[in-house]
Every structure is written in structure tokens, then in C-alpha cells.
């Protein structure tokens, strides 16, 4: 069986994140009187943002009803930051996409962002033609496999062994493993180092996506 679909996370995996996502979380939390340690937020990178704020409110012993509003504030905050510093692809990503196209492997994206934020990024980078699934479009965000299953559904791929998944967070790897993807690749270009990703389920770890083509050519499920 050969790969038919490769699903990428966005921020930290294919889109450069120089701390803007973490800063948006921390700024929104502080503006709403919530204490949030950077390490606590980083451990939840890749999650649905409303879920992160719901947990943060629970930790504070507060009503969780504002979680959706805080997630919307996060979205607006991040959009403003991207206006000042537009999103850029991580080096090696465009070459990886080109290599997949040459091998007739479809590219898709999943993200812990809501659809509005995902569209802002994808439109800016010219990637909107690809399948993409945002966290507010599925019942359960990462580490559940729902995002990947929806990308597979849209691509018409029924066997997860024909799917590769790559991400920079433990939740990306856990989702790929839960979906049964043939390749589950952790990349060290985002919020977690390869040493931090190593304990979590994966088939491969890569410092960046420049080595993806060679890895795919060696794939034998």
C-alpha cells in the first residue's frame, strides 16, 4: 500500500511560529485575570483553543462558560499579530509539498485553530486549495483523531495506513497514532524539541520536513 494522503499540522509544523501563538494565549489569559504558565500552555499546543481556555478557567475555580469568548479573543489577537507579521512557511515545507505532488500524494492540513484563523493563514500562504480541517469543525479536537478522520473523508481515503501525519506537538502524534496513520512524524520546528516528542507515539522524528521525501520513498507498511 502506498501513501495517498499526507496531513500536516499548521503552526510550528508548516507555518513558522516564533512565539506568537503562546503570546496570544498568555495575553488573553492575563487580560481576563487568569494565571497561565508558559509551560502549561505549551503542553496543550495543538488542542482546540476553547478546550484550553476551559481547562484554564477550571484551574482558577471559575465558571467555564466564557471559554468560547476567550477562544474568540485569542483568535482576534492572533489575527492582529499576523497582520503585523504575516505567516510564513517553515524552510523545507514548500519542497516537501512539491515532493508529495510528484508522488501523487495529496496534501491536507489540520489545526487546533478555528476555521477563521486557519483561513487567514491558508489564504495568505496560497494554500487554500488544499483540504483543511479546523478544530471547530469536528466533535473532538486533538489528541482525538477526529481532525484526521475528517481530512481522510474529504480526500476519499478509507485506510489510515495510506495516510501520513506530521506535527510538532505530542497531541499531533497522539492523534496520528489514534487514527492508525501509516506514518506519524514528529518534527522539531515548533513548540517541542525532538527529545520532548520522543516519548510519545510516532513512527519517525525529523528535525524539519526537508527529509520527508526520502522517508516516504522508504515507506513500506
For each residue, the residues with C-beta under 8 A, 3 or more apart:
1: 159 161 162 182 221
2: 162 219
3: 6 103 105 162 163 164 182 183 216 219
4: 105 106 155 157 162 163
5: 105 106 108 151 152 155 157 162 163 164
6: 3 100 105 106 107 108 163 164 165 166 183 216
7: 108 109 110 148 151 163 164 165 166 181
8: 13 14 107 108 109 110 165 166 167
9: 12 13 14 46 109 110 111 166 167 168 169 172 190
10: 13 14 15 109 110 111 113 118 121
11: 15 17 21 111 113 121 190
12: 9 15 17 21 45 167 168 169 189 190 191
13: 8 9 10 90 166 167 168 172 187 189 190 209
14: 8 9 10 89 90 93 109 209
15: 10 11 12 87 88 89 90 121 125
16: 87 88 89 90
17: 11 12 20 21 190 191
18:
19: 22 23
20: 17 23 24 78 81 82 85
21: 11 12 17 24 25 45 78 191
22: 19 25 26 38 41 42 45 191
23: 19 20 26 27 81
24: 20 21 27 28 74 77 78 81
25: 21 22 28 29 36 41 52 74
26: 22 23 29 30 36 38 41
27: 23 24 30 31 77
28: 24 25 31 32 53 70 73 74 77
29: 25 26 32 34 35 36 53 56 70
30: 26 27 33 34 36
31: 27 28 73
32: 28 29 66 70 73
33: 30
34: 29 30 56 57 60 62
35: 29 60
36: 25 26 29 30 40 41 56
37: 40 41
38: 22 26 41 42
39: 42 43
40: 36 37 43 44
41: 22 25 26 36 37 38 44 45 52
42: 22 38 39 45 191 192
43: 39 40 170
44: 40 41 47 51 52 55 171
45: 12 21 22 41 42 112 168 169 171 190 191 192
46: 9 112 142 143 167 168 169 170 171 172 175
47: 44 51 52 112 135 141 142 143 171
48: 51 52 71 112 135 136 141 142
49: 52 53 71 74 75 112 113 114 135
50: 53 54 67 68 70 71 136
51: 44 47 48 54 55 67 141
52: 25 41 44 47 48 49 55 56 71
53: 28 29 49 50 56 57 66 67 70 71 74
54: 50 51 57 58 64 67
55: 44 51 52 58 59
56: 29 34 36 52 53 59 60 70
57: 34 53 54 60 62 63 64 66 67 70
58: 54 55 61 62 64
59: 55 56
60: 34 35 56 57
61: 58
62: 34 57 58 66
63: 57 66
64: 54 57 58 67
65: 68
66: 32 53 57 62 63 69 70
67: 50 51 53 54 57 64 70 71
68: 50 65 71 72
69: 66 72 73
70: 28 29 32 50 53 56 57 66 67 73 74
71: 48 49 50 52 53 67 68 74 75 114
72: 68 69 75 76
73: 28 31 32 69 70 76 77
74: 24 25 28 49 53 70 71 77 78
75: 49 71 72 78 79 113 114 116 117
76: 72 73 79 80
77: 24 27 28 73 74 80 81
78: 20 21 24 74 75 81 82 113 117
79: 75 76 82 83 116 117 120
80: 76 77 83 84
81: 20 23 24 77 78 84 85
82: 20 78 79 85 86 87 120 121 124
83: 79 80 86
84: 80 81
85: 20 81 82
86: 82 83 124
87: 15 16 82 120 121 124 125
88: 15 16 125
89: 14 15 16 93 94 125
90: 13 14 15 16 93 189 208 209
91: 208 210
92: 95 96 208 209 210 212
93: 14 89 90 96 97 209
94: 89 97 98
95: 92 98 99 209 210 213
96: 92 93 99 100 209 210 212 213
97: 93 94 100 101 107
98: 94 95 101 102
99: 95 96 102 103 212 213 216
100: 6 96 97 103 105 106 107 212 213 216
101: 97 98 104 105 107
102: 98 99
103: 3 99 100 213 216 217
104: 101
105: 3 4 5 6 100 101 164 216
106: 4 5 6 100 130 131 155 157
107: 6 8 97 100 101 130 131
108: 5 6 7 8 130 131 132 133 151 154 155
109: 7 8 9 10 14 118 122 127 130 131 132 133 151
110: 7 8 9 10 132 133 134 142 147 148 150 151 175
111: 9 10 11 117 118 132 133 134 135 147
112: 45 46 47 48 49 135 141 142 171
113: 10 11 49 75 78 117 118 121 134 135
114: 49 71 75 117 118 134 135 136
115: 118 119 134 136 137
116: 75 79 119 120
117: 75 78 79 111 113 114 120 121 134
118: 10 109 111 113 114 115 121 122 132 134
119: 115 116 122 123 128
120: 79 82 87 116 117 123 124
121: 10 11 15 82 87 113 117 118 124 125 127
122: 109 118 119 125 127 128 130 132
123: 119 120 126 128
124: 82 86 87 120 121
125: 15 87 88 89 121 122
126: 123
127: 109 121 122 130 132
128: 119 122 123 132
129:
130: 106 107 108 109 122 127
131: 106 107 108 109 151 154 155
132: 108 109 110 111 118 122 127 128 151
133: 108 109 110 111 137 138 147 150 151 154
134: 110 111 113 114 115 117 118 137
135: 47 48 49 111 112 113 114 138 141 142 147
136: 48 50 114 115
137: 115 133 134 150
138: 133 135 141 144 146 147 150
139: 146
140: 144 146
141: 47 48 51 112 135 138 144 146 147
142: 46 47 48 110 112 135 147 169 171 172 174 175
143: 46 47 170 171 174 175 178
144: 138 140 141 147 175 178
145: 148 149 175 176 178 179 180
146: 138 139 140 141 149 150
147: 110 111 133 135 138 141 142 144 150 151 175
148: 7 110 145 151 152 160 163 165 175 176 179 181
149: 145 146 152 153 179
150: 110 133 137 138 146 147 153 154
151: 5 7 108 109 110 131 132 133 147 148 154 155
152: 5 148 149 155 157 158 160 163 179
153: 149 150 156
154: 108 131 133 150 151
155: 4 5 106 108 131 151 152
156: 153
157: 4 5 106 152 160 162 163
158: 152
159: 1 162 163
160: 148 152 157 163 179 180 181 182
161: 1 180 181 182 221
162: 1 2 3 4 5 157 159 182
163: 3 4 5 6 7 148 152 157 159 160 179 181 182 183
164: 3 5 6 7 105 181 182 183 184 185 216 219
165: 6 7 8 148 172 175 176 179 181 183 184 185
166: 6 7 8 9 13 172 183 185 186 187 206 209 212
167: 8 9 12 13 46 171 172 173 175 176 185 186 187 190
168: 9 12 13 45 46 172 186 187 188 189 190 191 192 197
169: 9 12 45 46 142 172 173 190 191 192 197
170: 43 46 143 173 174 192 196 197 200
171: 44 45 46 47 112 142 143 167 174 175
172: 9 13 46 142 165 166 167 168 169 175 176 186
173: 167 169 170 176 177 184 186 197 200 201 202
174: 142 143 170 171 177 178 200 201
175: 46 110 142 143 144 145 147 148 165 167 171 172 178 179
176: 145 148 165 167 172 173 179 181 183 184 185 201 202
177: 173 174 180 181 184 201 202
178: 143 144 145 174 175
179: 145 148 149 152 160 163 165 175 176
180: 145 160 161 177
181: 7 148 160 161 163 164 165 176 177 184
182: 1 3 160 161 162 163 164 203 219 221
183: 3 6 163 164 165 166 176 203 204 215 216 219
184: 164 165 173 176 177 181 201 202 203 204
185: 164 165 166 167 176 202 203 204 205 206 212 215
186: 166 167 168 172 173 192 194 197 198 200 202 204 205 206
187: 13 166 167 168 190 205 206 207 208 209
188: 168 192 193 194 197 205 206 207 208
189: 12 13 90 168 207 208 209
190: 9 11 12 13 17 45 167 168 169 187
191: 12 17 21 22 42 45 168 169
192: 42 45 168 169 170 186 188 196 197
193: 188 196 197
194: 186 188 197 198 205 207
195: 198
196: 170 192 193 199
197: 168 169 170 173 186 188 192 193 194 200 202 205
198: 186 194 195 202 205
199: 196
200: 170 173 174 186 197
201: 173 174 176 177 184
202: 173 176 177 184 185 186 197 198 205
203: 182 183 184 185
204: 183 184 185 186 215
205: 185 186 187 188 194 197 198 202
206: 166 185 186 187 188 209 211 212 215
207: 187 188 189 194 211
208: 90 91 92 187 188 189 211
209: 13 14 90 92 93 95 96 166 187 189 206 212
210: 91 92 95 96
211: 206 207 208 214 215
212: 92 96 99 100 166 185 206 209 215 216
213: 95 96 99 100 103 216 217
214: 211 217 218
215: 183 185 204 206 211 212 218 219
216: 3 6 99 100 103 105 164 183 212 213 219
217: 103 213 214
218: 214 215
219: 2 3 164 182 183 215 216
220:
221: 1 161 182
